[in-house]
């Protein structure tokens, strides 16, 4: 009887992939927290509370925030648990997003292009094995390349011992591709702010992870077939929209940071012009959910923090290691606004028409994201006396699974830190599961209600 009930429960769970995803991530986080609670996970002279372990596990699995120094608080075993959480969390989210995309594509056929424009032009259920192997191989190749490069740089550029150089190289490579933002120094990457040979490769790998797996597959296909092959196999709207929007936001973010922080003595002020541009670019790239910082975020101008909040909220590409509402959601909403201003009934982007279902889903994802951030901000404001802009920054960073902080997270009460944990968890799974659930649950009604137009504006 019990076995039958268990099978029935698993069958119901399998029929609800979004529910299974939430449960899987929750169990994964709890397991990580339990491992971090072991005495062997903590450095000598340090102690770990249940809340610290849970916060760290959630932050690592979701690519979010931390309240203790990774290199100073955790032992070698603890650092191994953290990096495993980052790797499995990132790989699992990419796999989840792609599989849900395949499920939606198979159910609704042409209503989504998220994961169907890959190596052979389309995916079916029989291709899931190849999809998973593609995700794993792409992830490992990129991480190995960065790890090998950083190991060489740490070994010969900074004179680190071979074992230490390998340890640092592997840790930062995994943290970068999975957009976790965890570092082994208490100042994150501030100590490397003047070393473009370290921060530029890290930024590039962060961007690759944030673009999303469907986009990476198409880019890799171009690398194999060349430009002529790319012409024969036209890039999907999803890839073109992701690349164009991502590039535009990266340029705007770089200019905004450089202009506002150019003479700030706490951030870019003391640097020369080259380093200012370099670190302005890195701040804009990292704000897209990578979470690394080369300058003191808490010393930034409030206008800069607001601009970074916008970038963090938008996030990266779909089906990748980034968080936020995703650049395609932002682009689709922008195209809808532009179409409305021009008085057009259809939303056209890059020679394609956006279906109404996609517009509704984009609007729902964005508004629910705003609701989560505002709810978290209001809750935190009742628990702390910190400035409102700092609290808003923490909430957006948690929701976007970025990891950047103005320095107030560790000073929050237990209730405040639990609120941040909830935001990281919701931000990691929310947009993906919501969009998929909306598509999977779509049903055509056999009737329509009388139409009546309310007053807008």
Secondary structure, DSSP 8 states (H G I E B T S, - for coil): -HHHHHHHHHHHHHT-HHHHHHHHHHHHHHHHHHHHTSGGGB-TT----HHHHHHHHHHHHHT---SS-HHHHB-HHHHHHHHHHHHHHHHHHHHHHHHHHHHHHHHHGGG--TTTSSTTS---GGGHHHHHHHHHHHHHHHHHHHHHHHHHHHHHHS---HHHHHHHHHHHHHHHHTT----SSTTTTGGGTT-HHHHHHHHHHHHHHHH-HHHHHHHHHHHHHHHHHHHHS---HHHHHHHHHHHHHHHHHHHHHHHHHTT-TTTTTTS-HHHHHHHHHHHHHHTTTT---SS-GGGS-HHHHHHHHHHHHH-S-TTSS--SS-HHHHHHHHHHHHHHHTT-SS-EETTEE--HHHHHHHHHHHHHHHHHHHHHHHHHHTT--S-HHHHHHHHHHHHTT-----S-GGGS-HHHHHHHHHHHHHHHHHHHHHHHHHHHT----S-----------
